């Protein structure tokens, strides 16, 4: 059996990966809260800073700020209580809370997510080096930094933790636990509604079949979550209503942004400012449409090669809810954001790992290692 397929092969590598990710992002513990959603969700949220356990019940009864994410709010609340218990009221900090504790939780979650990516790749590819490189790519790509180092981005970290757990559990033969984990993922962030498709694609890549009953339940729960989220964020709240016929260009611009930043991740920002009305004034509008067209043609031509189309479909499906076909609240600021790539980065990691494993006529593993090193340097500077 391949070394990575055995527990003795996975455990040491997984532990090393986990520790490296912790060490790399440890300095984020020195960062503060920022006045960009952190105030709304945490240090100006009367429930979170109340110092009582009872408000947790409210998160499970009612949506907060147009989101029903009770798992994430419960985690923020418990972290705030822990901060008060360990450090008391800290002078000079918003609401007297310790931001280092919140950042430590984020770094820990990201390390676990990178570990799950490694374990999933091991099961799917049955190969050690490609799995390690894929997990490192997921962990250290500069587009991941926003989610890890921004406390409000913790909802995507928590959701991804439960989503990857839900995908990994059936690979190990678990039956009922994965559905519970998937529900927790949806209750952490509705962006994980794409996980049923992710699981199907990864099982396909591993030449295994996911239990149909589990997949059907997941799909129904995901649809319910998507409908609830859409009901909480009606289109009427958007500053600009883009007609259906023009949304193709918004999607094209989003894909151009994400693919370019995936390959050359420079000039990243929390708010990219790419609102629909901005997009229609840019010269790139005239060439952006070629991106989805070419992707569709390539995926169609490679439809018989599961290794190829699984990667492409998975990455695009992960981004689909926030590409612009379906209006969403943050479009008032920007259609694109680094944090939207956090979970879809799983399939970018799958694509890199597959390339390293199957393209043997070139020293691709060395090229990938150098690229990941350069990405890590950019992330550290960021």
C-alpha positions as CSV (number, residue, x, y, z in Angstrom):
1,X,0.0,0.0,0.0
2,X,1.2,3.5,-0.6
3,X,2.9,5.0,2.5
4,X,0.3,7.8,2.7
5,X,-2.6,5.3,2.7
6,X,-1.5,3.8,6.1
7,X,-2.2,5.5,9.4
8,X,1.5,5.3,10.3
9,X,2.2,7.2,7.1
10,X,-0.4,9.9,7.6
11,X,0.0,10.7,11.3
12,X,3.5,12.0,11.4
13,X,3.0,14.1,8.3
14,X,-0.3,15.4,9.5
15,X,1.2,16.4,12.9
16,X,4.1,18.2,11.2
17,X,1.7,20.0,8.9
18,X,-0.5,21.1,11.7
19,X,2.4,22.5,13.7
20,X,3.9,24.3,10.7
21,X,0.6,26.1,10.0
22,X,0.2,27.1,13.7
23,X,3.8,28.5,13.7
24,X,3.3,30.3,10.4
25,X,0.1,32.2,11.5
26,X,1.0,32.5,15.2
27,X,2.0,36.2,14.9
28,X,-1.6,37.0,14.0
29,X,-2.2,36.8,17.8
30,X,-0.7,40.3,18.0
31,X,-3.4,41.7,15.7
32,X,-6.3,43.7,17.0
33,X,-10.0,43.8,16.2
34,X,-10.8,45.9,13.2
35,X,-13.7,48.2,12.5
36,X,-15.0,46.1,9.6
37,X,-17.7,43.7,10.8
38,X,-15.7,42.8,14.0
39,X,-17.6,45.7,15.7
40,X,-21.0,44.5,14.5
41,X,-20.5,40.8,15.2
42,X,-18.4,40.9,18.4
43,X,-17.2,43.9,20.4
44,X,-20.3,46.1,19.9
45,X,-22.7,43.2,19.9
46,X,-24.6,43.5,23.2
47,X,-25.3,39.7,23.4
48,X,-21.6,38.7,22.9
49,X,-20.2,41.2,25.4
50,X,-23.0,40.6,28.0
51,X,-20.9,38.2,30.0
52,X,-23.8,35.8,30.3
53,X,-24.5,32.4,28.9
54,X,-28.2,33.0,28.3
55,X,-27.9,35.0,25.0
56,X,-26.6,31.9,23.2
57,X,-30.2,30.7,23.1
58,X,-31.1,33.8,21.0
59,X,-28.6,32.9,18.3
60,X,-30.5,29.6,17.8
61,X,-33.9,31.2,17.7
62,X,-33.5,34.3,15.5
63,X,-31.2,35.4,12.7
64,X,-28.6,38.1,13.4
65,X,-27.7,40.7,10.9
66,X,-29.5,38.8,8.1
67,X,-27.6,35.6,8.8
68,X,-28.7,32.5,10.7
69,X,-25.3,31.2,11.8
70,X,-25.9,30.2,15.4
71,X,-22.8,27.9,15.6
72,X,-20.5,30.7,14.7
73,X,-22.1,33.2,17.1
74,X,-22.1,30.6,19.9
75,X,-18.3,30.2,19.3
76,X,-17.7,34.0,19.4
77,X,-19.8,34.2,22.6
78,X,-17.9,31.4,24.3
79,X,-14.6,32.9,23.3
80,X,-15.7,36.2,24.8
81,X,-16.7,34.5,28.0
82,X,-13.4,32.7,28.1
83,X,-11.6,36.0,27.6
84,X,-13.4,37.6,30.5
85,X,-12.7,34.5,32.7
86,X,-9.0,34.3,31.9
87,X,-8.1,38.0,31.6
88,X,-10.9,40.0,33.1
89,X,-11.7,43.3,31.4
90,X,-8.6,44.4,29.5
91,X,-8.1,48.1,29.5
92,X,-7.7,49.7,26.0
93,X,-9.3,46.8,24.2
94,X,-12.8,47.1,22.6
95,X,-15.3,45.9,25.2
96,X,-12.4,44.7,27.3
97,X,-12.0,41.6,25.2
98,X,-8.7,39.8,24.3
99,X,-8.3,39.8,20.5
100,X,-5.4,37.4,20.7
101,X,-7.7,34.7,22.0
102,X,-10.1,35.1,19.0
103,X,-7.1,35.0,16.6
104,X,-5.7,31.9,18.3
105,X,-9.1,30.1,17.7
106,X,-8.9,31.2,14.0
107,X,-5.3,29.9,13.6
108,X,-6.2,26.6,15.3
109,X,-9.3,26.1,13.0
110,X,-7.2,26.8,9.9
111,X,-4.5,24.3,11.0
112,X,-7.2,21.7,11.5
113,X,-8.7,22.5,8.0
114,X,-5.3,22.1,6.4
115,X,-4.9,18.8,8.2
116,X,-8.3,17.6,6.9
117,X,-7.3,18.7,3.3
118,X,-4.2,16.5,3.7
119,X,-6.2,13.5,5.0
120,X,-8.8,13.8,2.2
121,X,-6.1,14.0,-0.4
122,X,-4.4,11.0,1.0
123,X,-7.6,8.9,0.8
124,X,-8.4,10.2,-2.7
125,X,-5.0,10.1,-4.3
126,X,-3.2,7.4,-2.2
127,X,0.0,9.3,-2.6
128,X,2.1,11.1,0.0
129,X,4.0,14.0,-1.7
130,X,1.1,15.3,-3.8
131,X,-1.1,15.3,-0.7
132,X,1.4,17.3,1.3
133,X,1.9,19.8,-1.5
134,X,-1.9,20.2,-1.9
135,X,-2.4,20.8,1.8
136,X,0.5,23.3,1.9
137,X,-1.0,25.2,-1.0
138,X,-4.4,25.3,0.8
139,X,-2.8,26.5,4.0
140,X,-0.4,29.2,2.7
141,X,-2.0,30.7,-0.4
142,X,-2.2,34.5,0.2
143,X,-5.9,34.5,-0.6
144,X,-6.4,32.5,2.6
145,X,-4.8,35.1,4.8
146,X,-7.9,37.4,5.0
147,X,-10.1,34.6,6.4
148,X,-7.5,33.4,8.9
149,X,-6.4,36.8,10.2
150,X,-9.8,38.6,10.2
151,X,-11.8,37.7,13.3
152,X,-15.1,38.1,11.4
153,X,-13.8,35.6,8.8
154,X,-13.9,33.0,11.5
155,X,-17.4,31.9,10.3
156,X,-15.8,30.5,7.1
157,X,-13.1,28.7,9.2
158,X,-15.7,27.1,11.4
159,X,-18.0,26.2,8.5
160,X,-15.1,24.7,6.6
161,X,-14.0,22.7,9.6
162,X,-17.4,21.0,9.8
163,X,-17.7,20.7,6.0
164,X,-14.3,19.0,5.6
165,X,-15.1,16.8,8.6
166,X,-18.4,15.8,7.0
167,X,-16.6,14.9,3.7
168,X,-13.8,13.0,5.5
169,X,-16.1,11.0,7.8
170,X,-17.9,8.9,5.0
171,X,-14.5,8.3,3.4
172,X,-13.7,6.5,6.7
173,X,-17.0,4.6,6.5
174,X,-19.0,6.6,9.0
175,X,-22.8,6.8,8.2
176,X,-24.7,9.1,10.5
177,X,-22.1,11.4,11.9
178,X,-21.4,13.1,8.5
179,X,-25.0,14.4,8.3
180,X,-24.7,16.0,11.7
181,X,-21.4,17.6,10.8
182,X,-22.9,18.9,7.5
183,X,-25.8,20.5,9.4
184,X,-23.3,22.2,11.8
185,X,-21.4,23.5,8.7
186,X,-24.6,25.1,7.3
187,X,-25.3,26.6,10.7
188,X,-21.8,28.1,10.7
189,X,-22.1,29.6,7.2
190,X,-24.6,29.1,4.4
191,X,-21.7,29.1,1.9
192,X,-21.2,25.4,2.7
193,X,-24.5,24.5,0.8
194,X,-22.1,23.3,-2.0
195,X,-20.6,20.5,0.2
196,X,-22.9,17.7,-1.2
197,X,-21.5,18.3,-4.7
198,X,-18.0,18.5,-3.2
199,X,-18.5,15.1,-1.5
200,X,-19.9,13.6,-4.7
201,X,-16.9,14.8,-6.8
202,X,-14.3,13.6,-4.3
203,X,-15.9,10.2,-4.1
204,X,-16.0,10.1,-7.9
205,X,-12.3,10.9,-7.9
206,X,-11.6,8.2,-5.4
207,X,-13.6,5.7,-7.5
208,X,-16.0,5.2,-4.7
209,X,-19.8,5.8,-4.4
210,X,-21.2,8.0,-1.7
211,X,-24.4,6.5,-0.1
212,X,-27.3,7.8,-2.1
213,X,-29.5,8.3,1.0
214,X,-26.8,10.5,2.6
215,X,-26.3,12.5,-0.5
216,X,-30.1,13.1,-1.0
217,X,-30.5,14.2,2.6
218,X,-27.6,16.6,2.3
219,X,-29.0,18.0,-0.9
220,X,-32.4,18.7,0.6
221,X,-30.9,20.3,3.7
222,X,-28.6,22.4,1.5
223,X,-31.6,23.6,-0.6
224,X,-33.5,24.5,2.6
225,X,-30.5,26.5,3.9
226,X,-30.1,28.3,0.6
227,X,-33.8,29.3,0.5
228,X,-33.6,30.6,4.1
229,X,-30.5,32.6,3.4
230,X,-32.0,34.1,0.3
231,X,-35.1,35.0,2.3
232,X,-33.0,36.8,4.8
233,X,-31.1,38.8,2.1
234,X,-33.7,40.0,-0.4
235,X,-32.6,41.5,-3.7
236,X,-34.4,44.8,-2.8
237,X,-31.5,45.6,-0.4
238,X,-29.0,45.9,-3.3
239,X,-28.0,49.3,-4.5
240,X,-27.9,48.1,-8.1
241,X,-30.1,45.5,-9.7
242,X,-28.3,43.8,-12.5
243,X,-30.6,42.4,-15.2
244,X,-30.3,38.6,-15.9
245,X,-29.0,39.2,-19.4
246,X,-26.0,41.3,-18.0
247,X,-25.1,39.0,-15.1
248,X,-22.9,36.9,-17.5
249,X,-20.5,39.8,-17.6
250,X,-20.4,40.1,-13.8
251,X,-19.7,36.4,-13.5
252,X,-17.0,36.7,-16.2
253,X,-15.3,39.5,-14.3
254,X,-15.5,37.6,-11.1
255,X,-13.9,34.5,-12.7
256,X,-11.1,36.6,-14.2
257,X,-10.4,38.1,-10.8
258,X,-10.3,34.8,-8.9
259,X,-8.2,32.9,-11.5
260,X,-5.7,35.8,-11.9
261,X,-5.3,36.1,-8.1
262,X,-5.1,32.3,-7.7
263,X,-2.0,32.3,-10.0
264,X,-0.6,35.8,-9.1
265,X,-1.9,36.8,-5.7
266,X,-0.8,40.4,-5.5
267,X,-2.8,43.5,-4.7
268,X,-5.2,41.7,-2.4
269,X,-7.6,43.8,-0.2
270,X,-10.5,43.2,2.2
271,X,-12.8,45.2,-0.1
272,X,-11.8,44.9,-3.8
273,X,-14.4,47.5,-4.7
274,X,-15.7,45.5,-7.8
275,X,-19.3,46.5,-7.6
276,X,-21.5,45.7,-10.6
277,X,-21.6,49.4,-11.6
278,X,-17.8,49.5,-11.4
279,X,-17.4,46.4,-13.5
280,X,-19.4,47.9,-16.4
281,X,-17.0,50.8,-16.7
282,X,-13.8,48.7,-17.0
283,X,-12.1,47.8,-20.3
284,X,-11.6,44.2,-19.1
285,X,-15.3,43.8,-19.6
286,X,-14.7,43.2,-23.3
287,X,-12.3,40.3,-22.8
288,X,-13.6,38.8,-19.5
289,X,-16.3,36.9,-21.2
290,X,-13.7,34.7,-22.8
291,X,-12.8,33.2,-19.4
292,X,-16.0,31.2,-18.7
293,X,-16.4,30.4,-22.4
294,X,-12.9,28.8,-22.5
295,X,-13.4,27.0,-19.2
296,X,-16.7,25.5,-20.5
297,X,-15.0,24.4,-23.7
298,X,-12.1,22.9,-21.8
299,X,-14.3,21.1,-19.3
300,X,-16.4,19.7,-22.1
301,X,-13.4,18.5,-24.1
302,X,-12.0,16.8,-20.9
303,X,-15.4,15.4,-19.7
304,X,-14.1,11.8,-19.9
305,X,-11.1,12.6,-17.7
306,X,-12.5,12.7,-14.1
307,X,-9.2,14.0,-12.8
308,X,-9.6,17.1,-14.8
309,X,-13.3,18.0,-14.7
310,X,-13.7,17.2,-11.0
311,X,-11.2,19.9,-10.2
312,X,-12.7,22.5,-12.5
313,X,-16.3,21.8,-11.5
314,X,-15.5,21.7,-7.8
315,X,-13.8,25.0,-7.8
316,X,-16.4,26.7,-9.9
317,X,-19.3,25.2,-7.9
318,X,-17.7,26.5,-4.7
319,X,-17.7,30.0,-6.1
320,X,-21.1,29.8,-7.8
321,X,-23.2,31.4,-5.0
322,X,-21.0,34.5,-5.0
323,X,-20.0,34.9,-8.7
324,X,-22.9,37.2,-9.5
325,X,-25.5,35.0,-11.1
326,X,-27.4,35.2,-7.8
327,X,-27.4,38.6,-6.2
328,X,-26.1,38.8,-2.6
329,X,-25.8,41.5,0.1
330,X,-22.0,42.1,-0.1
331,X,-22.4,43.1,-3.8
332,X,-23.1,46.6,-2.5
333,X,-19.4,46.7,-1.7
334,X,-17.9,44.2,-4.1
335,X,-18.8,41.1,-6.0
336,X,-15.5,39.4,-5.2
337,X,-13.6,38.9,-2.0
338,X,-10.7,36.7,-0.9
339,X,-12.7,34.9,1.8
340,X,-15.1,33.5,-0.8
341,X,-12.2,31.3,-2.1
342,X,-11.5,29.7,1.3
343,X,-13.5,26.5,0.9
344,X,-13.2,26.3,-2.9
345,X,-9.4,26.4,-2.4
346,X,-9.8,22.7,-1.6
347,X,-10.3,21.9,-5.3
348,X,-7.4,24.2,-6.3
349,X,-5.3,22.0,-3.9
350,X,-6.8,18.8,-5.5
351,X,-5.8,20.1,-8.9
352,X,-2.2,20.8,-7.9
353,X,-1.9,17.4,-6.2
354,X,-3.3,15.6,-9.2
355,X,-0.9,17.4,-11.5
356,X,2.1,16.5,-9.3
357,X,1.0,12.9,-9.2
358,X,0.2,12.3,-12.8
359,X,2.5,14.6,-14.8
360,X,5.7,12.7,-14.4
361,X,7.7,13.9,-17.4
362,X,8.5,17.2,-15.8
363,X,10.0,17.9,-12.3
364,X,6.6,19.3,-11.3
365,X,6.9,18.5,-7.6
366,X,9.9,20.8,-7.4
367,X,8.2,23.6,-9.3
368,X,5.2,23.2,-7.1
369,X,7.3,23.3,-3.9
370,X,9.1,26.5,-5.1
371,X,5.7,28.1,-6.0
372,X,4.3,27.3,-2.6
373,X,7.4,28.8,-1.0
374,X,6.9,32.0,-2.9
375,X,3.2,32.0,-2.0
376,X,4.2,31.6,1.7
377,X,6.5,34.6,1.5
378,X,3.7,36.7,0.0
379,X,1.3,35.5,2.7
380,X,3.8,36.3,5.5
381,X,4.4,39.8,4.1
382,X,0.7,40.3,3.8
